[in-house]
Amino acid sequence: MTKRRFGRIRKLPSGRFQARYPGPDGIDRPAPDTFSSKSEAARWLTLKEADLSRNQWIDPALGEIPLGDYAHNWIRERPGLRPKTLVLYSGILRNHIAPTLGTEPVRALTPPKLRNWRQNLLDGGLGPVTTAKAYRLLRSILATAVEDRIIDTNPCYIKGAATERSPERPVLSVPEVYQVANGVHPRFRVLVLLATFGSLRWGELAGLQRRHVDLVNGVVRIRQAVVELPTGELRTSSPKSAAGRRTIYLDEFVMDDIRTHFEIYVESKSDAFVFTGAKGAQLRRSTFQRHWRRGLKAAGLDGRVHFHDLRHTGNTWAAESGATLRELMERMGHASSRAALIYLHTNDDRHRTVARGMSELVEKRLKEIPVESDTDDLPEASGT
């Protein structure tokens, strides 16, 4: 045992060295690991003393809480979590984090352990997008653990692990969209068309009511969306951002179908839902799925085409029609330009158009240059 001004160091029978120090609560605490040399133990005690002097000491006992318990409380205590986000976070925790890491003490989570957890998710067949979502959620949880003084650093710093790289989604052609629309039950035909030409999400379509649609001027106002919880409850809430509360303008070729739909399927009261099940109940994904499969079959498309691809198709068409970045953002209901920029890509035809335009500009400018008529000053040909 060596006497020191702060803490103590002793050599263990194994030959390694143990460091201990008195915490601010008066409890004598050992270092979490032993050291191969006395100097390493001394350096650790120096750093611990510095933490105490700067009031940055972390009680090791707090880090003993299992990650599953801490994460569950983290989700429950998040302010203003929307129902859809709550369902997403709870599902990721239950299915992808808790089974492997749920019983681990928060302080025991290390970068190597988290790299192994992430790789096991990928090796087990979990898609890279969902894996990125799981990693991002865990990183946020542990960032709060740092703020709560449970751990001193966040062990989630795998480069690029939180970035989603979604595979390119299919863009349907105009005939394919109408083939799908004509292939579903007639009460869902306009649902397909509005998802495409209005770039609406499923929840926004499910929450659309008569009062939100101006049949005369061709205007659809997005003011709410429906989320289906795991319990089966349908919960209606306002858009998650101010940008989501938006107005969509539609042309007459779509409005004719919408007016016919209203005459047949929508009740006259202002809060009547635009899209309902066959018996008038609120629209559910499970109700619609068999109709969606029937529509895909009619269009000769396979099950890899998702309903959300209709919105993706509409966004792509809007960009190709010349919509600006701001117009795309407003149409999509995004406050950030990141998603809208995806659609502002150029194709080969557009590149050729730009090149042709540059050529025409050059030819025009060349014709504007005056031709010199006096050739006396020109050098004689050399004959070579």
C-alpha positions as CSV (number, residue, x, y, z in Angstrom):
1,M,0.0,0.0,0.0
2,T,1.5,3.4,-1.0
3,K,0.6,6.6,0.9
4,R,-0.6,9.4,-1.4
5,R,-2.0,12.8,-1.1
6,F,-5.1,11.7,-2.9
7,G,-6.3,8.1,-3.2
8,R,-4.4,4.8,-2.6
9,I,-2.6,2.3,-4.8
10,R,-1.9,-1.3,-3.9
11,K,-0.3,-4.2,-5.8
12,L,-2.6,-7.2,-6.1
13,P,-1.4,-10.9,-5.9
14,S,-1.9,-11.0,-9.7
15,G,0.8,-8.4,-10.1
16,R,-1.6,-5.7,-11.3
17,F,-2.3,-2.5,-9.4
18,Q,-5.6,-1.3,-7.9
19,A,-6.4,2.4,-7.4
20,R,-9.0,3.6,-4.8
21,Y,-10.2,7.1,-3.9
22,P,-12.7,8.8,-1.6
23,G,-15.7,10.1,-3.4
24,P,-17.4,13.4,-2.5
25,D,-20.1,11.4,-0.7
26,G,-17.4,9.9,1.6
27,I,-17.6,6.4,0.1
28,D,-14.3,4.8,-0.8
29,R,-14.4,3.7,-4.4
30,P,-12.1,1.5,-6.6
31,A,-11.2,2.3,-10.2
32,P,-13.4,0.2,-12.5
33,D,-10.3,-1.6,-13.8
34,T,-6.9,-2.6,-12.5
35,F,-3.7,-1.3,-14.1
36,S,-0.6,-3.0,-15.4
37,S,1.7,-0.6,-13.7
38,K,1.8,1.7,-10.7
39,S,2.3,4.8,-12.9
40,E,-0.8,4.0,-14.9
41,A,-2.8,3.8,-11.6
42,A,-1.3,7.1,-10.4
43,R,-2.3,8.9,-13.7
44,W,-5.8,7.6,-13.3
45,L,-6.0,9.0,-9.8
46,T,-4.7,12.3,-10.9
47,L,-7.4,12.6,-13.6
48,K,-10.1,11.5,-11.0
49,E,-8.9,14.2,-8.6
50,A,-9.1,16.8,-11.4
51,D,-12.7,15.7,-12.1
52,L,-13.6,16.2,-8.4
53,S,-12.0,19.6,-8.4
54,R,-13.9,20.7,-11.5
55,N,-17.1,19.3,-10.1
56,Q,-17.3,16.8,-13.0
57,W,-17.2,13.6,-10.9
58,I,-19.7,10.9,-12.0
59,D,-21.1,8.6,-9.4
60,P,-20.3,5.1,-10.8
61,A,-23.4,3.6,-9.1
62,L,-25.7,5.7,-11.4
63,G,-24.2,3.8,-14.4
64,E,-25.4,0.5,-13.0
65,I,-28.9,1.1,-14.3
66,P,-29.7,-1.4,-17.1
67,L,-29.9,0.3,-20.6
68,G,-33.4,-1.2,-21.1
69,D,-34.8,0.6,-18.0
70,Y,-33.0,3.9,-18.8
71,A,-34.2,3.8,-22.5
72,H,-37.8,3.0,-21.5
73,N,-37.8,6.0,-19.1
74,W,-36.1,8.2,-21.8
75,I,-38.9,7.5,-24.3
76,R,-41.6,8.0,-21.7
77,E,-40.2,11.3,-20.5
78,R,-39.5,12.8,-23.9
79,P,-41.5,16.0,-24.2
80,G,-44.0,16.3,-27.1
81,L,-43.3,13.0,-28.8
82,R,-46.0,12.4,-31.4
83,P,-47.9,9.1,-31.4
84,K,-46.2,7.9,-34.6
85,T,-42.7,8.7,-33.2
86,L,-43.6,7.0,-29.9
87,V,-44.6,3.9,-31.7
88,L,-41.4,4.0,-33.8
89,Y,-39.1,4.4,-30.8
90,S,-40.8,1.8,-28.7
91,G,-40.7,-0.7,-31.5
92,I,-37.0,-0.1,-32.2
93,L,-36.2,-0.4,-28.5
94,R,-38.2,-3.6,-28.1
95,N,-37.1,-5.4,-31.3
96,H,-33.5,-4.2,-31.9
97,I,-31.9,-2.7,-28.8
98,A,-33.3,-4.5,-25.7
99,P,-32.8,-8.1,-26.8
100,T,-29.1,-7.7,-26.9
101,L,-28.2,-4.6,-24.8
102,G,-31.3,-4.2,-22.5
103,T,-29.7,-5.8,-19.4
104,E,-26.3,-4.2,-19.9
105,P,-25.4,-1.5,-17.3
106,V,-25.2,1.9,-19.1
107,R,-21.7,2.4,-17.9
108,A,-20.6,-1.0,-19.4
109,L,-21.5,0.1,-23.0
110,T,-18.2,0.5,-24.9
111,P,-17.5,1.4,-28.6
112,P,-16.4,-2.2,-29.4
113,K,-19.5,-3.6,-27.8
114,L,-21.8,-1.3,-29.8
115,R,-19.9,-2.0,-33.0
116,N,-20.5,-5.7,-32.4
117,W,-24.2,-5.1,-31.7
118,R,-24.7,-3.0,-34.9
119,Q,-22.9,-5.6,-37.0
120,N,-25.0,-8.4,-35.6
121,L,-28.1,-6.5,-36.6
122,L,-26.9,-6.3,-40.2
123,D,-25.6,-9.9,-40.2
124,G,-29.0,-11.0,-38.9
125,G,-30.7,-9.5,-42.0
126,L,-32.0,-6.2,-40.6
127,G,-32.0,-3.6,-43.3
128,P,-29.4,-0.8,-43.3
129,V,-32.1,1.9,-42.9
130,T,-33.6,0.3,-39.8
131,T,-30.2,-0.4,-38.4
132,A,-29.3,3.3,-38.8
133,K,-32.5,4.3,-37.1
134,A,-31.7,1.9,-34.2
135,Y,-28.2,3.3,-33.9
136,R,-29.4,6.9,-34.0
137,L,-32.0,6.3,-31.3
138,L,-29.3,4.6,-29.1
139,R,-27.0,7.5,-29.6
140,S,-29.6,10.0,-28.6
141,I,-30.4,8.0,-25.4
142,L,-26.8,7.8,-24.4
143,A,-26.3,11.5,-25.2
144,T,-28.9,12.2,-22.5
145,A,-27.1,9.8,-20.2
146,V,-24.0,12.1,-20.5
147,E,-26.2,15.1,-19.7
148,D,-27.5,13.2,-16.7
149,R,-24.0,12.6,-15.4
150,I,-24.4,8.8,-15.6
151,I,-21.5,8.4,-18.1
152,D,-18.8,10.8,-19.0
153,T,-18.7,10.2,-22.8
154,N,-21.1,8.8,-25.4
155,P,-19.7,5.5,-26.8
156,C,-21.7,5.9,-30.0
157,Y,-19.3,7.3,-32.5
158,I,-19.1,4.8,-35.3
159,K,-18.6,7.0,-38.4
160,G,-21.6,6.9,-40.8
161,A,-23.6,4.5,-38.7
162,A,-26.4,6.9,-38.1
163,T,-26.8,7.8,-41.7
164,E,-29.7,6.3,-43.6
165,R,-28.9,5.2,-47.2
166,S,-32.3,4.3,-48.5
167,P,-32.4,2.2,-51.7
168,E,-33.8,4.1,-54.7
169,R,-37.6,3.7,-54.7
170,P,-39.4,3.0,-58.0
171,V,-41.1,5.8,-59.9
172,L,-44.3,4.7,-61.6
173,S,-45.3,5.8,-65.0
174,V,-48.6,7.7,-65.7
175,P,-50.2,4.6,-67.2
176,E,-49.1,2.5,-64.2
177,V,-50.6,4.9,-61.7
178,Y,-54.0,4.8,-63.5
179,Q,-53.8,1.0,-63.9
180,V,-53.3,0.7,-60.1
181,A,-56.1,3.2,-59.5
182,N,-58.5,1.3,-61.8
183,G,-57.4,-2.0,-60.3
184,V,-58.4,-1.2,-56.7
185,H,-62.0,-1.0,-55.5
186,P,-63.7,2.1,-56.9
187,R,-64.0,3.7,-53.4
188,F,-60.2,3.7,-53.3
189,R,-59.5,4.9,-56.8
190,V,-59.2,8.6,-55.8
191,L,-57.1,7.6,-52.8
192,V,-54.4,6.3,-55.3
193,L,-54.7,9.4,-57.5
194,L,-54.6,11.9,-54.6
195,A,-51.6,10.1,-53.1
196,T,-49.8,10.6,-56.4
197,F,-50.9,14.0,-57.7
198,G,-51.2,15.6,-54.3
199,S,-48.0,13.9,-52.8
200,L,-49.9,13.0,-49.7
201,R,-48.9,10.6,-47.0
202,W,-51.1,7.7,-45.9
203,G,-51.9,9.3,-42.5
204,E,-52.8,12.6,-44.2
205,L,-55.2,10.8,-46.6
206,A,-56.7,8.8,-43.7
207,G,-57.3,12.1,-41.8
208,L,-58.7,14.0,-44.7
209,Q,-62.3,15.3,-44.2
210,R,-64.8,17.0,-46.4
211,R,-64.1,20.4,-44.8
212,H,-60.5,20.2,-46.0
213,V,-61.3,19.9,-49.7
214,D,-62.5,22.9,-51.9
215,L,-64.2,21.1,-54.8
216,V,-64.8,24.3,-56.7
217,N,-61.3,25.7,-56.7
218,G,-59.3,22.5,-56.6
219,V,-57.7,23.0,-53.2
220,V,-56.8,20.4,-50.6
221,R,-55.8,21.6,-47.1
222,I,-53.7,19.3,-44.9
223,R,-54.7,20.0,-41.3
224,Q,-54.4,16.6,-39.6
225,A,-53.2,13.1,-39.9
226,V,-54.2,9.7,-38.5
227,V,-51.8,7.3,-36.8
228,E,-52.6,3.7,-36.0
229,L,-51.1,2.6,-32.7
230,P,-50.0,-1.0,-31.9
231,T,-53.2,-1.3,-29.8
232,G,-55.3,-0.7,-32.9
233,E,-56.4,2.7,-31.7
234,L,-56.6,5.4,-34.4
235,R,-55.3,8.7,-33.2
236,T,-55.8,11.9,-35.1
237,S,-53.4,14.8,-34.6
238,S,-52.2,18.0,-36.3
239,P,-49.2,17.8,-38.6
240,K,-45.9,17.4,-36.8
241,S,-44.4,20.6,-38.1
242,A,-45.7,23.9,-39.4
243,A,-44.6,22.9,-42.9
244,G,-46.8,19.8,-42.7
245,R,-49.8,22.1,-42.4
246,R,-50.0,23.0,-46.1
247,T,-52.3,23.7,-49.1
248,I,-52.2,21.5,-52.2
249,Y,-53.5,22.8,-55.6
250,L,-54.9,20.2,-58.1
251,D,-55.7,20.5,-61.7
252,E,-59.1,19.8,-63.3
253,F,-58.2,16.4,-64.6
254,V,-57.9,15.2,-61.0
255,M,-60.7,17.2,-59.6
256,D,-63.2,15.6,-61.9
257,D,-62.5,12.2,-60.3
258,I,-62.5,13.8,-56.8
259,R,-65.9,15.4,-57.3
260,T,-67.3,12.0,-58.5
261,H,-65.8,10.3,-55.4
262,F,-67.5,12.9,-53.1
263,E,-70.9,12.4,-54.7
264,I,-70.8,8.6,-54.2
265,Y,-68.7,7.9,-51.1
266,V,-68.5,11.0,-48.8
267,E,-71.2,12.0,-46.4
268,S,-72.5,15.5,-46.5
269,K,-71.4,16.6,-43.0
270,S,-68.3,18.7,-42.8
271,D,-66.3,16.4,-40.6
272,A,-67.0,13.3,-42.8
273,F,-63.9,11.4,-43.8
274,V,-63.1,11.4,-47.5
275,F,-61.8,7.8,-47.4
276,T,-63.5,5.1,-45.4
277,G,-63.9,1.4,-45.4
278,A,-66.7,-0.4,-47.1
279,K,-68.9,-0.1,-44.0
280,G,-68.1,3.5,-43.4
281,A,-65.5,2.9,-40.7
282,Q,-62.3,4.9,-40.5
283,L,-59.6,3.9,-43.0
284,R,-57.0,1.4,-41.9
285,R,-53.9,0.1,-43.7
286,S,-55.0,-3.5,-43.0
287,T,-58.4,-2.7,-44.7
288,F,-56.7,-1.4,-47.7
289,Q,-53.8,-3.9,-48.2
290,R,-55.8,-6.5,-50.2
291,H,-57.0,-3.7,-52.5
292,W,-53.5,-2.4,-52.9
293,R,-52.3,-5.9,-53.9
294,R,-55.1,-6.2,-56.4
295,G,-54.2,-2.8,-57.9
296,L,-50.5,-3.8,-58.3
297,K,-51.5,-7.0,-60.0
298,A,-53.7,-5.1,-62.4
299,A,-50.7,-2.8,-63.3
300,G,-48.3,-5.7,-63.7
301,L,-46.3,-4.5,-60.6
302,D,-44.9,-6.7,-57.8
303,G,-45.1,-6.4,-54.1
304,R,-41.9,-4.4,-53.8
305,V,-43.9,-1.3,-54.8
306,H,-45.2,0.3,-51.7
307,F,-48.1,2.7,-51.2
308,H,-45.6,5.5,-50.2
309,D,-44.0,5.1,-53.7
310,L,-47.1,7.0,-55.0
311,R,-46.0,10.1,-53.1
312,H,-42.4,9.6,-54.3
313,T,-43.7,9.3,-57.9
314,G,-45.7,12.6,-57.5
315,N,-42.7,14.4,-56.1
316,T,-40.6,13.2,-59.0
317,W,-43.2,14.4,-61.5
318,A,-43.5,17.8,-59.8
319,A,-39.7,18.2,-60.1
320,E,-39.7,17.2,-63.7
321,S,-42.5,19.6,-64.4
322,G,-40.2,22.5,-63.3
323,A,-41.1,23.0,-59.6
324,T,-38.5,25.0,-57.7
325,L,-36.9,23.8,-54.5
326,R,-39.2,26.0,-52.4
327,E,-42.3,24.8,-54.3
328,L,-41.2,21.2,-53.7
329,M,-40.7,21.7,-50.0
330,E,-44.1,23.3,-49.7
331,R,-45.8,20.6,-51.7
332,M,-44.1,17.8,-49.7
333,G,-44.7,19.4,-46.3
334,H,-41.0,19.6,-45.4
335,A,-39.3,22.4,-43.5
336,S,-35.8,21.2,-44.5
337,S,-34.6,21.2,-48.1
338,R,-32.7,17.9,-47.7
339,A,-35.6,15.7,-48.8
340,A,-36.7,18.0,-51.6
341,L,-33.2,18.1,-53.1
342,I,-33.4,14.4,-53.9
343,Y,-35.9,15.2,-56.6
344,L,-34.0,18.0,-58.2
345,H,-31.6,15.7,-60.1
346,T,-30.9,15.9,-63.7
347,N,-31.2,13.1,-66.3
348,D,-29.4,12.5,-69.6
349,D,-32.1,14.2,-71.6
350,R,-31.8,17.3,-69.4
351,H,-28.0,17.3,-69.8
352,R,-28.4,17.1,-73.6
353,T,-30.9,20.0,-73.5
354,V,-28.4,22.1,-71.5
355,A,-25.6,21.3,-73.9
356,R,-27.8,22.1,-76.9
357,G,-28.8,25.4,-75.4
358,M,-25.1,26.3,-74.8
359,S,-24.3,25.5,-78.4
360,E,-27.2,27.6,-79.7
361,L,-26.0,30.5,-77.5
362,V,-22.4,30.2,-78.8
363,E,-23.6,30.1,-82.5
364,K,-25.8,33.2,-81.9
365,R,-22.9,35.1,-80.3
366,L,-20.6,34.1,-83.2
367,K,-23.0,35.5,-85.7
368,E,-23.0,38.8,-83.9
369,I,-19.2,39.2,-84.5
370,P,-18.6,41.6,-87.5
371,V,-16.7,40.0,-90.4
372,E,-13.4,41.7,-91.5
373,S,-13.5,42.6,-95.2
374,D,-9.9,43.9,-95.6
375,T,-7.6,41.0,-96.0
376,D,-4.5,43.0,-96.9
377,D,-3.0,42.6,-93.5
378,L,-3.2,38.8,-93.5
379,P,0.1,36.9,-93.9
380,E,0.7,35.1,-97.1
381,A,0.2,31.3,-97.1
382,S,3.5,29.5,-96.3
383,G,2.6,26.6,-98.6
384,T,2.9,24.1,-95.8
